[in-house]
Amino acid sequence: MKFKPTSYELLNVQSGRVFADRGWTLADPEAEKPSLVRAVYANKQFTPRPDLDGIYRYAEWMPIRRTLKHSCAPVTYKSQGLAAHLGLENLYITFSGWNPEIGAEMQTCSFKETEAFSVCARMDRKEKRTLVVQSAGNTARAFAQVCSDNDIPIVICIPEDNQHDLWFQKKLSSCVKLIAAPHGCDYYDAIRLGDKLCQDARYFAEGGAKNVARRDGMGTTLLSAVETIGRIPDAYFQAVGSGTGAIAAWENSLRLAADGRFGKNTMKVFVAQNKPFTLMSDSWKAGSRELVDLPAAEGRRQAEVILAKVLSNRKPPYGIAGGLFDALSATGGDVFLASNDDIMFWVLQFRNLEGFDILPAPACAVSALSQAVASGQVKKEDVVMLNVTGGGTLAAMGRGYQLKKPDLVLDPELPADEIIARVDSLF
């Protein structure tokens, strides 16, 4: 059966203007102030599609033109072990990763697959330009796998220090090219590389948080939870680097409340960062929409020492209209912090209590949930969704894997024309 593209328009969150998507619109061309744009779907009701595979079960609320091979939706189940340990009666875990026993089969073990399958499905089949994605690690792995499986040309920019995250079950297609910012660089440096590459019209930026497909792909975690629970959760927990997944969950909670069949309660958004990289926490605790100052050298040092490397974005969509500051403010949410020791504790505890391994970032979220219970911000009877954004790595890698080494290591200080010429030579 041929897939019919999802019907939607775009909303400028700041001004309220609704306008048509021109195919890859990342911002309102008439905006007077910076703002995220949000998809406004023709179908106002949450309508899962049992006729579609994997994540495309939620295609009615994904801004896509087609479906791709090998997708898997997040899996939600009611916790027993962790719930009892924390004294919670209604804790639901939404898991994105590898655990076939519960139906979770994301090959890259990360919920970043949700955004990759959505973003790439937003692309026109006839697109001639090459997609550019910047990543601290997990997003790179997800886009590399999805693009390799579906023959979509892509250039992925990462910090060289994070290349250990680029492991795969089999050799990638030659349509996937990996370039790295050298040792000592961080995610922001990878962003700079990609931005310079996109100065050439033959390349185009995925767009990060500005891309409605990225956010609404990630928002399928909440849709999975609500389909299982039958209502909007009272509280949502996730560790954040950019905060995009939490913004996405908030946006879908608004759509679900407007539907009316799943409750109209406000879902509190709680997020977590890995100390000492605490940029958004510091800004939130200061009551500031603007990010507090973080010198580049200090940001790189903090990113180097944290265990959850993916939680280290120096330029997150925090203060922009519709960004994380608005999500936290609108829902009465909060930001928690976890040390490397906290994360290791919860990696081990989670495996003991729930039976499978998780990545450092979701362990940071588990720490936040524990803190919220201890502080009384979450009550024992509250319906809680814990977004476990990755896991099952040990089991997946136990099946065999190989590393993808960078095709090029490029200094982000190089002129754009030199970066473009070097990348051109790969094709």
N, C-alpha and C positions, 0 to 999 in steps of 0.2 A: 504494500500500500504506500502510495506516494505521500510524503509528509507535507502538510500545508503549513506555511510559516505562521508563527504566532502573531496575532493582531494586537498592536499596542501603539501608544504614543509616548512622548517624553514630557516630563514635568520639571521645570526649573524650581527646585525646592525653595530658593530664596524669594523669587518673585511670584511664583504660582503660575507662570506662563506655561501652557500646554502646546506642544508643537510636534511636527512629524519627525521621525528618525530618518536621516538621509542615508542610512546604511551603516555608518560607523561613527555616529555623532557621540562625542565625549563631553561636550559642554553646550550650553545654549548660545548660539551665535549672536543673539541679541542681548545677552546678559550685561548688565551694568556693574555687577559685583560678582566675585567668584562664588560658584555654587555647584554642588553635585546635581546631576539630573537623575530622575527616577522614572522607571517604566510604569506606565498606567495601562493596565491590560483591559482589553475589551471584555474578557470574562472576569466578572467581579467576584465569582465564587471559587473557592478552592476546589478544583476538579482534577484529581489524579487520573492518569491515563493508563489503565491496565493493558491497553493494546500496544504500548510502547515499552521498550526495554530499558533497564537501568535507570539512570538519573532522568531520562526523558519521560518517565512517569509523571514528572512535574512540569511538562513542557508548556502547559497553559499559562504558567507564570515564569516563563523563561523567554527572553527576547531572541528567538532563534529562527533560522531559515531552513534547517535540516537537522538530521540526527547523524551521529557518528558511531563507529564500531567500538565495542568493548567497554561501554560505560557501566558503572555500578552505583546504585543509590546508597546514601548513608542508611545505617540500620539503627533503629531505636528499640531499647528493651528496658524493662523495669529492673532496677538494681536490687540485689539482695545483700551481697557482702558489704559493699561500700556504704549502702544505705543504713544497714544495721550498725556499722562502725561509727557512723556520724549521727545516728539517732534520727534519721529521716524516714518518714512513712511513704513519701511519693517522689522518690528520686528516679529520674529516667536518664539513661545514658544514650546519647546519640553518637555512634561510633563510625568513623570513617577510616578504614584501614584494611588489614588482611586478617580475617578470622572466619574461615568458611563455616565453622560450626554454628555461627549465628547469622550466616548469610552475607557476611561482609567480604568482598573480594576485590578491593581496590589494589591493583598490582603495585602501585608506588607507596602504599601504606599511608597516604595522606589525603585529607579532605581538599587539598589543592586540586585534586582531580575534578571536583565539582565545578570549579571555575574554568578549568581547561576545556572540559566537555561543553560548557556553555559558551565560552568566548569563541572557540573554534567553530561551533555550530552557528554562531551569529555571522560568520564570514560568508561572503558570496562564493559559490562554487567556482566562479569565473575570475576570482581575485588573482591578479598578476603580481602584485607586490609581495614582499616577504615580511612576515610578521616578526616583530621584535618584542621580546619579553625580558624584563629585568627581575632578578630573584636573589634571595638570600640562600636558597637551597631547595626546599620542598616544592615550591612553584615551578622551579626549573625542571625538577624530575617529572612532575606531572605533565607539563606542557611537552617536554621531550617525548614522553611515552605516547601521549595522545596524538601528537603530530606525526611521530614515526609510524604509528599504527594506521593513520588515516592519510598519509602522503601529503602532509601540509608543510610547505617550506617555512622554516623558522630559524631565527638567530636568537640565542639565549645568552644573556649577560649575567655573570655571577662574580662574586669575590673568589679569587683563587683559593683562599683559605677554607672555603666551604665546598670544594670540589668532591670531598668524600661523600657528600649527599647524592652525588650523581651515579647511583648504582642501578642496574637494570637486569632483568631476567635474561635478556638476549641482546645482541648487538642492535644498535639503533639504525634506522634508515639514514642514508646520506643526505636526506632533506633536512636533517637536524644539525645545526652548527652551534658550537659552544665557544664563547669567548669570555675571557676572565680578566678582571682587574687584579694586578699582581699582589703578592704577599703583603699583608699589612693594610690592605684596603678593606672597605666594608660595603654593605648593600648600597649605600648612597653613591659610592664610586661606580658600582655596576650600573646604577641608574644613569649616571653621567655618560658612561660609555654608550648605552642604548640611545640616549637623547641625541648625542652627536651623530650616531649612525642614521637616525631618523631625519636628519637634515637633508638626506638624499631621498628624492621622491619614490625611489624603487623600494624603500623600506617604510613600514608604518608601525606606530607604537600600539601595543595592546591597550595601554591606557590605565592600567592599575585600577584603583578604586573608582576612577571616573567612568569606567566601562560598566554599564548597567548589566551586561551579560556576566561579568565577573561577580558582581554582588549578588545577582539573582541566582547564579549557580551555587554560590556559597550559602545562600538563603534556603536551599533545599534541605539543609540540616534541620531547620525549624519545621519545615513542612513534613519531614519524616517523623519528627517528634509529635506533632499535632495529629497526624494520621494515626499514630499509635495510641496516644493519650486520649484523644477526643476533645481536647480543649487547649487553649493557650496557656503555657506555663506561667506561674507566678514569678519565677526567677530564671535567668539564663546566665550560664557561666562559660567563659572562654578566655584563653590566653591570647594576647594580641601583640603583633609587631606593628602592623599598620592600623589595625582596628577594623579593617574592611569586613571581615566575617561578622563581627558584632553589629556593625551598621546594617549589614544585609539581614541579619536576624530581626533587628528592630523594624526594618522596612516591611518584612513579611508579617510581623506581628500586627502592624497597622492594617495591612490588607486583610488579614484574618479577622481582626476586630470589625472591620467594615462589612465583611461577609455576614457576621452576626451569629453564625451557627456554632461557633467555638468559644463563645464568651466575648466580653468586651473589656476584660480587665487589662490593665497596663502591665506588660511584662518587664520587670526590672532587669536592666542589662548590667551585669557585673563582669569586669574584665581583670586580667592579671598581667603583670610584667615580671621579668626576671632581673632581680637586683644584680649588679648596680645599674643596669640600663633602665632608667626610670623616667624617661622624658615625659611621657603622657601622664604618668602618675603625678609627677612634680607639677605639671601644668594644671591638672585637675584639682589637686590639693590646694593650689594657690588661687583657685577660683578663676582661672584665666582661660579665655577662649584662645588666646594666642599661646603658642608653644614657648616655654621658657628657654632661655639661651643655653645652647649646648655646643661648645666649641668643637670643631671637626676632629681635632686630635683627641680630645676627651671622649667623644662619641665612638671613635674607632677603638680606643683602649677599652671602653666598657663593652663594646660588641665582641672584643677578643676574649674577654674573661667569662662571659656568661655561658652557661651550659646550653640553653635553648637559643642557638644562634639565630633562628628565624624570627626572634622577637626583638629585632634591633634596627628598626627603621628610624632614621633621623629626620625624615620629612613625611610623617604620616598625615592622612586626611583627618586631622583632629579638629581644627578650628573652622574649616570651610563649612558653609551652610549645608546642612544635611549630614555632617560628619560625626565623629565620635563624641565630641563635646555636646552636640545636640541630642544624640542618642542617650547619653548618660543623664543629661539635664531633664529631658522629657520623661524619662522613666524612673527617676529617683535612684539611679544606679550608682556604682562606685568602682574604684580601681584598687586592687590589692597587689601586694608584692610578695615574691617568693625568692629565696636565696638558692644558690646551687645545691646546698645541703638539703633544703626543703624539697627541691625537685627530685633529688635522688631518693629521699625518703618515700615520696609518694609514687615514684616509679616502682619501687619494691612493694610498697603496701598495696598498690592497685593490682599488681600481679597476684599477690596473695589473696586479695579479697574478691577479685573479679575473674581471675584465671587466665589473663593474657597480658602481654607487655604493651606499654604505651611509650610514645616519644616524650622527650623532655618538655616540650611546649604544653601538651595537655596535662602533664603532671603538675605544671605550674597552675593550671586551671583548677585541678583537684585541691591544691593547697589553698587557693582562693576560696573555694567552697567550704573547706574546713574552717577557715578564718571567719567566714560569714556566719556559719553556724555558731561558732564560739562567741561571736559578738552580738548575736541575736538578730542580725539582719535577715537571716533566714530562719523561719520557724519549722518545727518538726513536721507540721501538717502541710506545709507549702508544697505545691507541685513544682518541682525543680528540674530543669533540663541542664545537663552537663554535656557540653560539646567537646567530646574527646576527638581531637582533630587529627590524630594519627596513631597508629600502633600496629602490632603484629609483625614488626620488622624482623625480629629474630626468626620467626617461622617462615617468613617470605624469603629472607636471604638464605635460610637453610636449604632452600630448594635449588640454590646455585645463583650466582650473579656475576656481573662484570662491571667494572667502572668505566665511565665515559670521561676521558681526559679532554681538557680544553683544546680546541683546534688552534686557538691563538691566545696569547697572554698580552694584553695591550694596556699601556698606561693611560688612564682617563684624562691626563693632562695633554695628550697628543692632540694636534689639530684635527678637526672633524674630517677634512679631506683625506688625511693619512689613514685614519681609522676606517673610513669608507673604502678606500683602495685596498687595504689589507683584508677586510672582510670580503670584498668582491672577489679576491683571489681564491677564496674557498669554494666558489660556485663554478 
